[in-house]
Every structure is written in structure tokens, then in C-alpha cells.
């Protein structure tokens, strides 16, 4: 087997992974501060200290970069929620405690880096018809996750019935709006967002 060729102690695979990470980190810095529309490919390359040729070896275009950052963030947020919910189910005696753990994990994930909040809930909106379809698919995944939580709650006797799946669609839309409002207002805090999301759940979605 041929050994991977090294350059400055790194294999080609490691160099490409590092390069891709630098582009994504630059996108977070620029899209999250100046906005997606105001950020060119050349600006991303300059910030990353890489060339446009290297950019197009990794991404088809600027939207592809935005989608990569968006998906990475959504996956990480989902992972945080799933971990928190799983831990909560181990000791919970009420479904409210489970959802509270998941909600807090979600809000605190985005609160830790407002740039990611702006990218996912503001900059990613209306980019293109294809991106809107992709966002709808990601929302559907969140809806399926929420439905799975209630299904487990029913199995464990913490909830009488699973709510109508369409209610989760409304809940997700409302959550997005509340988080955007928190980003735009210096007077709103994480606790305000948590309070509203809890109310939307109970007596809202869960009755």
C-alpha cells in the first residue's frame, strides 16, 4: 500500500480537512457579523488566507459554503438536544422535565454563539428556492425528533397521547421567530426565550 504523501507533516487528506475547516470558520465569522449577502467568496478567501482556487476545490459556490455551515450547526444543535433529552428520560417523572432539558440545551447551544443564531435563523432565510426546500427538510427532522420524544413519553406513561404532528410544525415556526427576536433585542434574554417555549409546549402543543 502506498503511504500518503506528507507536506509539512500533514497528509493530503488532513490538509484538505484543515482547509475546509478554515473556510467554514471564516464563513461563520463573516456571515455571522456582516451577513451572507454582504460577504463575497473573495472576502471569505482573504479571511481564511486561502485562494479562490482552493475554495472551489471544496465548495461549488458561496451558497454551498453557507449550507455546509448551516448543516453543521443544525447537526450539532440536534446532538445537544438528543443528549440532554436522553439523560433526562433516565430520571424524569414528568414529560415537562424532558422537554425542559431539551429546550434548554437548544437555546443554550445557540446562545453560546450569536453568530450561529444569525446564520441559521436570519441569513439562511430566502437565499434560494433550493435552500428553502432544504430548510423545510431540516424543520421536518426537528418535527420528527419532537414527535419521537412524545412517543417515548407515551410509552413510559409520562404523557397520555401524542399530539397532532402539525402542531409541531407550528411550534417550530414559533420557536424560530422567538429566537430571532431575542437576537434582535438587547432587552430579551435566554430565560425569556425559555419561558415562551415552555408556554408554547404546555398548555400549547401538549394541552
matplotlib code that plots the C-alpha trace (Angstrom):
import matplotlib.pyplot as plt

x = [0.0, 1.3, 2.0, 0.2, 2.4, 3.2, 3.7, 4.9, 3.9, 0.3, -1.2, -3.3, -6.5, -5.5, -4.6, -7.9, -9.8, -7.9, -8.5, -12.3, -12.5, -10.8, -13.3, -16.2, -14.7, -14.3, -17.9, -19.1, -17.1, -18.2, -21.8, -22.4, -21.1, -21.6, -24.3, -24.4, -25.4, -22.6, -19.9, -18.2, -16.2, -13.1, -13.8, -14.1, -10.8, -9.0, -10.2, -9.2, -5.8, -6.6, -7.0, -10.2, -8.9, -8.8, -12.3, -13.8, -12.0, -14.1, -17.4, -19.4, -20.3, -20.9, -24.4, -22.7, -20.5, -23.5, -25.4, -22.3, -22.1, -25.9, -26.0, -23.0, -24.7, -28.1, -26.5, -24.6, -27.7, -29.7, -27.0, -27.0, -30.8, -30.8, -28.1, -30.0, -33.3, -31.7, -30.2, -33.5, -35.5, -33.3, -34.7, -37.7, -41.1, -42.9, -42.7, -42.3, -38.9, -37.8, -38.8, -37.4, -34.0, -34.2, -35.4, -32.6, -30.0, -31.3, -31.4, -28.1, -26.4, -27.3, -26.9, -23.3, -22.5, -24.9, -23.2, -24.6, -28.1, -27.9, -26.7, -29.3, -32.4, -31.7, -29.1, -30.2, -33.8, -34.8, -31.4, -32.8, -35.7, -33.4, -32.2, -35.7, -36.6, -33.5, -34.6, -38.1, -36.4, -34.4, -37.5, -39.2, -36.4, -36.9, -40.6, -39.8, -37.5, -40.1, -42.7, -40.3, -39.9, -43.6, -43.8, -41.3, -43.2, -46.4, -44.6, -43.2, -46.6, -45.4, -48.0, -51.4, -51.4, -49.1, -50.1, -51.1, -47.8, -49.0, -48.8, -45.0, -44.8, -46.4, -44.2, -41.0, -42.0, -42.8, -39.5, -37.6, -39.4, -38.8, -35.1, -34.7, -36.5, -34.0, -31.1, -32.5, -33.4, -30.9, -33.7, -34.5, -32.6, -32.3, -34.7, -37.3, -37.0, -37.2, -40.3, -42.1, -41.1, -42.3, -45.7, -45.9, -45.5, -47.8, -50.6, -49.9, -48.9, -49.2, -52.5]
y = [0.0, 3.4, 5.7, 9.1, 11.9, 14.3, 18.1, 19.8, 16.7, 16.6, 14.2, 15.5, 14.4, 16.3, 19.4, 19.4, 18.8, 21.7, 23.9, 23.1, 23.9, 27.3, 28.2, 27.2, 29.2, 32.2, 31.9, 31.8, 34.9, 36.9, 35.6, 35.9, 39.5, 41.2, 38.9, 36.4, 38.9, 41.3, 38.6, 37.6, 34.5, 36.7, 38.0, 34.5, 33.5, 36.6, 35.9, 32.3, 33.2, 30.7, 31.1, 31.1, 28.0, 26.2, 27.5, 26.0, 22.7, 22.4, 24.2, 24.7, 28.3, 30.6, 29.0, 25.6, 27.0, 28.6, 25.3, 23.4, 25.7, 25.6, 21.8, 21.5, 23.9, 22.1, 18.7, 20.0, 21.6, 18.4, 16.4, 18.6, 18.3, 14.5, 14.1, 16.3, 14.5, 11.1, 11.9, 13.5, 10.4, 8.3, 10.1, 12.1, 11.6, 14.1, 14.9, 18.6, 17.9, 16.1, 18.9, 21.5, 19.7, 19.6, 23.2, 24.5, 22.5, 24.0, 27.6, 27.5, 26.0, 29.0, 31.5, 30.4, 31.8, 34.5, 34.3, 30.8, 32.1, 34.8, 32.4, 29.7, 31.9, 35.1, 34.8, 31.3, 32.5, 33.2, 32.5, 30.5, 28.1, 25.2, 26.4, 27.0, 23.4, 22.3, 24.3, 22.7, 19.3, 20.3, 21.6, 18.3, 16.5, 18.6, 17.8, 14.1, 14.4, 16.1, 13.5, 10.8, 12.4, 12.4, 8.8, 7.7, 9.8, 7.9, 4.5, 5.4, 6.7, 10.4, 11.5, 10.3, 10.8, 12.0, 15.5, 16.2, 16.3, 19.5, 21.2, 20.6, 22.5, 25.5, 25.1, 25.1, 28.2, 30.0, 29.0, 30.3, 33.6, 33.9, 33.2, 35.8, 38.3, 37.6, 38.1, 41.5, 42.8, 43.6, 43.5, 39.8, 37.0, 33.3, 32.9, 34.9, 32.5, 29.5, 30.9, 31.4, 28.0, 26.3, 28.1, 27.0, 23.4, 23.4, 24.3, 24.8, 21.7, 19.2, 20.6]
z = [0.0, -0.9, 2.0, 2.0, 0.8, 3.5, 3.3, 6.4, 8.4, 7.1, 4.6, 1.7, 3.5, 6.6, 4.7, 2.9, 6.1, 7.7, 4.6, 4.6, 8.3, 7.8, 5.1, 7.4, 10.3, 8.1, 6.9, 10.5, 11.3, 8.2, 7.6, 11.3, 11.5, 8.1, 6.7, 3.9, 1.2, 2.1, 2.0, -1.2, -2.0, -2.2, 1.3, 2.7, 1.0, 2.3, 5.8, 5.6, 4.0, 1.2, -2.6, -4.6, -6.4, -3.1, -2.3, -5.5, -4.8, -1.7, -2.5, -5.6, -4.7, -1.8, -1.1, -0.8, 1.9, 3.7, 3.5, 4.9, 7.9, 8.4, 8.3, 10.7, 13.1, 12.9, 13.4, 16.5, 17.9, 17.4, 19.0, 22.1, 22.4, 21.9, 24.6, 27.1, 26.4, 26.7, 30.1, 31.3, 30.3, 32.7, 35.7, 34.6, 36.3, 34.1, 30.3, 31.1, 32.6, 29.5, 27.2, 29.5, 29.3, 25.5, 25.2, 27.5, 25.5, 22.2, 23.5, 25.3, 22.2, 20.1, 22.9, 23.2, 19.7, 18.4, 15.0, 14.5, 15.6, 12.9, 10.2, 10.9, 11.6, 9.6, 6.9, 5.7, 5.1, 1.5, 0.0, -2.9, -3.7, -3.3, 0.1, 1.3, 0.4, 2.3, 5.3, 5.2, 5.2, 8.3, 10.1, 9.3, 11.0, 14.1, 14.0, 13.8, 16.8, 18.8, 17.8, 18.9, 22.3, 22.9, 21.6, 24.2, 26.8, 26.0, 26.2, 29.7, 30.9, 31.1, 28.5, 27.6, 23.8, 21.1, 19.8, 16.2, 14.1, 12.5, 15.9, 15.9, 12.6, 14.2, 17.3, 15.3, 13.3, 16.6, 18.1, 15.2, 15.4, 19.2, 18.8, 16.0, 18.3, 21.1, 18.7, 17.6, 21.0, 23.7, 26.3, 25.8, 27.5, 27.2, 30.1, 28.2, 25.2, 27.5, 29.2, 25.9, 24.5, 27.7, 27.3, 23.7, 24.8, 27.8, 27.6, 23.9, 21.9, 24.8, 26.0]

ax = plt.figure().add_subplot(projection="3d")
ax.plot(x, y, z, "-o")
ax.set_aspect("equal")
plt.show()
